[in-house]
Amino acid sequence: MLTSALEKNPNADEQVLLAKVFHLLSEAIESQVEGKPNSSSWKEAMFDDVTKKGDPKRRFLLVKPHLDYSTLEGAGGPIGFIRQQSEILGESLGVRVRMTGSIPIETEERETLSQGASLAATLSISLVCIILLLGLQTVRLVGVMLATLIIGLIWTGAFAVFAVGSLNFISAAVPVLFIGLGVDFGIQFGMRYREDFDRLGVHDVALCQAVGGVGGALTLSAIAAALSFFSFLPTAYRGFAELGLIAGGGMFLALLANMTFFPALLTVLPISKNQQKRVLDSSVGESAGQMPVVLRWRRLILLLTVFLTLAAMFVMPMLRFDFNPLHLRDPSTEGVATFQELLEDPGTSPYVIQIVTPNLTDANELAGDLKPVSYTHLQAHETEADLVCRLLLEKK
């Protein structure tokens, strides 16, 4: 073909094109002799109108992995294999391999969820511990509260295993919810016990007084909190329904732990009356000596509250609902970042539909039915792909 082109006596433009061809051939031959991979792109050099639409060196490899559900991560084997081969290709040929699609994105989401849930639970426990130490100023009483909280959290996890069997991306927030709400039971019971113990001086009597004094109120609080979570059960959204069931049951388990384990552990590790009296006397002296901060700045607090409320009412109508579930995922992960990059290129957008028909006649007929489809046919919250699917189902 090159010989025929040279024998044709090419003009100036054709000579420029042939120069590119021979230059590419020269690069390929020299790279082969030196034993180096040749990265020259014929498409990039000769077809500018094509290369402007996307990266000419990009290739897509569609993989249907075998998922092993006997392991904790069913796609771990295939994804690990691809990453291993990617490193080999990167070192030997300078090729960069990136994965995206439902399976890699969901795998990364489970990893980020596990890390985020662990971090959130750790931060919640730490902050609760700091607040309790600042408020109660009794290490032993705070330790009993935290031990009771952890016991209730373990019981709630066991309840989730028997009632549901697994956690989903929404019900994974149960530990943080339980820590925030469950500690309230311990605070109410511990404060009442500390007050009665300082007044009566007898552990057993103070414990009975505390149980009788706040037991009914804590039971009512547990029922109210559980009912609010159980209100999620009628929804068809499984994630919220399971969250409501686990969190609602956890409120009763928190009550049970505070009414049984808390008093038992407090009996084994009783607090010191002298320390309690010193702390109470110190706090009473400070409050009697000066007016509390909230009372001294009451007018400023009220004005700021009114201002923030009015500002919130002005901004609130701007709130919009985001229907794109991709925005719920971590944009820094490989799968989501690659998917977003493909979306920006019109030539590689994954939001397309491919329809295979038995023959050309059916294909032409279907094309004629779909040709008049336009944005005016879209219903509320419906994408173009949803519209085509709906029309196909109606046609069928």
Buried (B, 14 or more C-beta within 10 A) or exposed (E): EEEEBEEEEEEEEEEEEBEEBEEBEEBEEEBEEEEEEEEEBEEBBEEEEEBEEEEBEEEEEEEEBEBEEEEEBBBEBBBEEBEEEBEEEEEEEEBEBBBBBEBBBBBBBBEBBEEEBEEBBEEBBEEBBEEBBEEBBBEBBBBBBBBBBBBBBEBBBEBBEEEBEEBBBBBBBBBBBBBEBBBBBBBBBBBBBBBBBBEBEEBEEBBBBBBEBBBEEBBEBBBEBBEEBBEBEEEEEEBBBBBBBBBBBBBBBBBBBBBEBBBEBBEEEBBEBEBBEEBBEEEEEEEEEEEEEEEEEEEEEEEEEEEEEEEEEEEEEEEEEEEEEEEEBBEEBBBBBBBEEBEEEEEBEEEEEEEEEEEEEEEEEBEEEBEEEEEEEBEEEEEBEEBBEBBBEEEE
